[in-house]
Amino acid sequence: MTPAHPHLVWDWNGTLLNDLSLVVAATNAAFASVGGPVVTPDEHRVRFRRPVAEYYAEVLGQAVDDDEFGRLDRIFHDAYRSGLTTCELAADARAAMAAWPGSQSLLSMWFHEELVPTVHTFGLTGHFTRVDGLRATVGGDRKAESLQRHLTELGVDGSAVVLIGDSIDDADAALAVGGRAVLYTGGFTDPARLRASGHPVADTLTDAVALAVREVSSAGR
């Protein structure tokens, strides 16, 4: 049965916001603080995953406990914050949002108190029925639990949801709530990894929305 009111959940970092270069630079700032290697954007896209502490441990070649991750996460976010004004939306972000026929919301694993004013600065707040970021002092965890809370607050059933994001974790979160995902190759994950996941994959956000519409339609057949 087709959900009566299909709902689109957007990811922010690496999806609507084109911030890969800044994220890699901030990641390298964190690694440099412990004498770690420099990762290139391509290396980051191949290796990045959540929980982020596991990614850090792999690159650094050593265990990263909660205290150490907290310290690295603060360095990352300080560097990220200082470069944020250099970031722009993905080229077709506005057109893609306008192309979705139903309601849409935004869920990010970036800090809520920084996300909300940034979304407002880009003039996007009116597009979304709800904007949620991370309500914690340390980031890096998986998205599924946050997505469930986000949908509960919206009063939206997971089966009515398509999530557009740039990571395997986005797809895992969508599956965890009974929804579907379309993955975007312009963000933090190597396109080959996304295609190997078996989820629909798009190279532009407007194509991602077209695939999301198709996903909703096919669910009704």
N, C-alpha and C positions, 0 to 999 in steps of 0.2 A: 504494500500500500504506500502511496506517495505521502510523505509528511504534508500536513495541511499548509504549513507555513515554513518553507525551507529557510534556514538561517545560515549565513556565512560568518565564520570567525576568521579574522585576519591575524597572522603573526606580524610583528613589527620589525624587529632588528633583522636585517638581511632579506626582508620581504618588502614591505612597504617602504622602509627606510634603507637606502643604499649605503650601508656603513661597514662593509667588509674591510676596506683599507684601514679604517680607524680601529676596528676590532682586532685586526692582526697587529697593528702598531701597539695597541694597549696590552695585548697578550705578550708581545715581545718585551715590553717594559716590565711586566711581571716576571717573565723568565730571566731577564737580565739581573733582577734583584737577587737571584740565587745562582748566578753564573751559568745559567742555562743557555741553550742554543737559540739562534734566531730562526724563526719559521717564516717561510714565504707564504703568500696567499694560497698558492696551490697546495702546499704541504698542509696548511691549516684546513683547507676544504676536504682533504683526504682523511685527516686524522681527527678532526673535532667531533666530539660527542658529549652527551650528558649521561651521568653527572660530570660536570666540567673537571672536578678533582681527578677523575680517572684519566681524562685527556692530559691534564698537567703531569700526572705521575708517569704516563707513558713517554711523553716528550722529555721530561727531566731525568727519567731513568731511576726514579726513587719514589718511595711512598710519600704521599701528601696527606697528612692527617688533617683533622678539622681545624686545628689552630693555624697550621701552615697555610691551608687553603684560604682561611679567613684573611690572613695577611696578604696573600697573593691577590685575592679578590679585591681588597681595598686598593692595592696598587693599580690593578687593572682598571677599576672604575674611576680612580683619580685621573689616569691618563685618558680614559675614554671621555670623561666629562670635559677635559680641557680642549679636546678636539671636536666636540659635537657640532659646533657652529659651522664646520667645514662640510657637514653631511647634507645631502639632498635626498628627496624622495626618489624612488625608482622612476625611470623615465615615463612609464605609462601607469603609474599608481592611481592618479586621479581618474583617468579614463576607465581603468579596471573597476574601481569602486562604483563609478557611475553606471557600469554595464550590468551590475548584479541586480536582478529584479526583486529580491526580497529584502529582509532586514539584515543588518550586518553589525558586527561588534569587533572589538580589538582586544586581544589578550597577549601580553608580553611577559617575558621573564626578567625584564628590566624593572628597576625600582619604581613603584607606583607614583611616588611623590615627584619623581623626575619625568616620568612618562607623560603624565597628564598635561603639564604645561607645554611640553615639547609638541605633543599632538595638537594642542591649541595654537601654538605658534605657526604650525604649518596650515592652519585653517581647516582641520579635518574633523574637529569634535562633532559637528552637526551630522556627519555621515553615520555615526555609531550610536546604537541604542545603549551601549555600555563600553567603557574603557577600563580595563584592569591590568595592573602591573603587579610586580612582586611586593608583597607586604612583609618583608623580612629584611634583616640587616646584611645577610650574606646570600649571594645568588648561587647559580650553578646547578640546581637540581632539575629533575625531570618535570615535564609540563602536565602530565595527566591529572594530577590532583588539582592543580590550579584551574584546568579546563572544567573539571567537574563542578568546582565552586562557582566559576564564571557562569556556567549554564544554569545552575541552581538559582543564582541571583537573577538571571534573566527570565527564569520560568520556562526554559526551552528544553525539550527532550533531546537527548543525544542523537537519537535516530533521525532527527530533522536537521542535523548539522553537517556542513562541509567546512573543513578547515583548510585554508591556504597558507602554507609555510614553506620554509627552505631547509628543513632538517628531518631526519628519520624520526627524531623525538616528537616532532609535530604530528607525524602520521601515527606513531604509537599512541599518542594522547587521544587522537580522534577515534581510533579503534577501541580504546579503553572505555569510551563513553557510548559506543555503539554508532558512531558517526563515520564519515568518510573524509579522505584527505586528498588534496591535489598539491603536488610538490613543485616548487619553483627553483630553477637551476641558477638563478642570478644571485644567490646568497652565500651562506657559509658552508655548503656541502658540495663535494665533487659531484657533477651531474651523473657520472657512471654509478656512484653509490645510490643516488636517488632512483635511477632507472632499474637498478637491480632489486629494489624494494618491492616491485610489483604494483606500486600505486601509480595513478596517472601523473605524468610529469609534463611541465610546460616551461618553455624558455622565456616567455613574457608573462606579465601579470594579466593582460587582457586574454591571452590564451588560457591562462589558469582559470579565469572566471568562466570562460566558455566551457571548459572541461567540467567545472563545478556544476554548471547548469545541466550539463549532460548527465552527470552523476545523479543528480536529483531526479531527472526525468527517467533514467533507467531504473531507479529504485521503484518506480510506480508500475513497471511492466510485469 
